[in-house]
Amino acid sequence: MKTEFCVFAVLLTGLLAGAAVQSDRKAYIDKWSSVAVSEMYRSGVPASITLAQGMLESGNGKSELAVKGNNHFGIKCHDWKGETIRFDDDIKNECFRKYPHAEASFRDHSDFLRYRDRYKFLFDLEPGDYKGWAFGLKKAGYATDPKYPQKLISLIEEYNLTRFDNVKSVPVTPAELETPVRLKDNTSRPDAAADETYVFRLSRSRYSQNKVPFIYLGEHETLADVARTYDLFVAELLRFNDVDSSDDLGPGSVVYLQRKKSKSAKKVDKYVAEGGETLWEVSQRFGVRLKNLMKRNNLAADYVLKPEETVKLR
């Protein structure tokens, strides 16, 4: 009889603990889903991924790091210049970022993914590909747990977090996102400014970055071919792309079809380098004129960036 009671007590304890976890997760979703959606439209990180990572990394907002440091995503110090807090993680007494409030943690999480090259490929995934994001985060080194992708996917599917990826309550201009947006053929695309409308007539894929149209140079395509296609001079294309020679743009290169902007898109104010990139490569990635980046950062065009070095884009 005593043994049966003990078994029953263990089962009851497990059921109560499970119910408490479910309650904590639902409360976390209710509290932070609107922030995750807002960040999705600001940065391009799916709300489902943000919520799943937040739940997993912060213990549904109840971990010591989340409570004492408002850090919901386990982001360590790296190049951080703000307040810090120390906890034992992979090693003892590791340095983690500390935030004034949890909303700042959500914003920093979005920027952490958006501004680092090793996560760049994630923003090229098809909308709604939460599995691609989950496995991509692990591949890029966000977490050391080998089951990290499966845990994220399980949370997303169990709580139907993808419903937040389709919320339309927060307006956004595609050009404000870091990831280039594919433009449809045979259409005009009006941008935020009334005097900026780009019309494309050919069947190839065109893209826009920072409200500047561009194409990717084909394997057997020359800059002269691009110039003929778009009724431009080669010299114009060289000037638009801040290069001296056609040889500077090889297959797969971004080729801007209009002059780049003097500063980056709104809310894309900086870039944190992985290391090894030149300032020119950054200018091509964000659609910002090289001379403006040089002046803004007091750097030469061929300067090679160091890991974690910050480039001001605005």
C-alpha positions, 0 to 999 in steps of 0.5 A, spaced: 500 500 500 505 504 501 509 503 495 502 504 491 501 511 494 509 513 493 508 511 485 501 515 485 505 521 489 510 521 484 505 521 478 501 527 481 508 531 482 510 530 475 503 532 472 503 538 477 510 540 474 508 539 467 501 543 468 506 549 471 510 549 465 505 549 460 502 555 464 508 558 464 509 557 457 502 560 455 503 566 460 510 567 456 507 567 449 501 572 452 506 577 455 511 577 449 508 575 443 507 582 441 514 584 442 516 578 438 512 581 432 514 588 432 521 585 432 519 581 426 517 587 422 523 591 424 529 586 423 526 580 419 527 575 425 520 570 425 516 571 431 516 564 432 523 563 432 524 569 437 518 566 442 521 559 442 528 561 443 526 566 449 522 561 452 528 556 451 533 560 453 530 564 459 526 558 462 519 562 460 522 568 463 524 565 470 531 563 469 536 567 474 539 570 468 532 573 465 530 575 472 536 579 474 539 581 468 533 581 463 537 577 458 532 572 455 536 569 450 543 567 453 547 572 449 554 573 452 558 579 452 562 579 446 563 586 444 558 589 449 559 596 452 553 596 457 552 593 463 554 585 464 552 580 469 556 573 470 553 566 471 556 559 470 554 556 463 559 552 458 564 555 463 564 558 470 563 565 471 561 567 464 560 574 462 553 575 459 549 582 457 545 585 462 539 590 460 535 595 463 528 591 461 526 585 457 524 589 451 531 591 450 533 584 450 529 582 445 531 588 440 538 586 442 537 579 440 534 581 433 540 585 432 545 580 434 542 575 428 541 581 423 548 584 424 553 578 424 555 575 417 554 568 420 547 568 420 546 572 414 544 566 410 538 565 415 534 571 412 534 568 405 530 562 407 523 562 405 518 566 409 515 561 414 521 556 414 521 555 422 525 549 421 530 552 416 531 557 422 532 552 427 537 548 424 540 554 421 541 557 428 545 551 430 549 550 424 551 558 425 553 556 432 548 560 436 547 554 441 552 548 443 546 543 445 545 538 439 538 538 440 537 545 440 533 545 433 529 540 435 527 543 442 525 550 438 521 546 433 517 542 438 515 549 442 513 552 435 509 546 433 506 545 440 504 552 441 502 554 434 507 559 434 507 560 427 501 564 427 505 570 430 509 570 423 502 572 419 500 577 424 499 584 420 498 589 425 505 592 424 506 596 418 513 595 414 517 597 408 520 591 405 526 596 404 527 597 411 529 590 412 536 587 411 535 582 407 534 583 399 527 583 397 525 579 390 521 584 386 516 581 381 517 582 374 513 586 369 511 591 375 513 598 378 515 598 385 513 605 389 518 606 395 517 610 401 519 616 397 514 619 392 519 620 387 522 613 387 519 608 382 523 603 379 520 599 373 523 593 370 521 589 364 525 583 363 524 576 366 530 575 370 530 576 378 531 583 380 532 585 387 532 592 392 536 593 398 536 600 401 531 602 396 536 601 390 535 596 385 540 591 383 542 584 380 546 578 381 552 578 375 551 571 372 556 566 370 558 568 363 555 575 364 559 582 363 558 588 366 557 591 358 552 586 358 548 589 364 549 596 361 546 594 354 540 590 358 538 596 362 540 602 357 546 604 362 553 606 360 559 601 363 562 607 367 555 609 370 555 602 373 562 602 375 560 609 379 554 606 382 558 600 385 564 604 387 569 600 383 574 602 378 574 596 373 569 591 370 574 586 373 572 588 380 565 585 379 566 577 378 560 572 377 555 572 383 557 579 385 551 584 387 551 590 381 547 596 383 543 599 377 542 606 380 546 610 385 547 607 392 544 611 398 548 616 403 546 612 409 543 605 410 535 604 411 532 606 417 533 602 423 539 599 420 544 603 423 550 599 424 554 592 422 558 588 427 563 584 423 565 577 423 572 579 421 576 579 414 570 584 410 573 590 407 569 596 407 567 596 400 564 589 401 560 592 407 558 598 402 555 593 397 551 589 402 547 595 405 547 599 399 551 605 402 556 609 398 563 607 399 565 614 400 560 616 406 562 609 409 569 612 409 568 618 412 563 616 417 568 611 420 574 614 418 577 608 414 580 607 408 576 603 402 580 597 402 580 597 410 579 589 412 575 589 418 576 585 425 572 581 428 566 584 432 568 591 429 562 596 428 561 600 422 556 605 422 552 605 417 548 612 418 
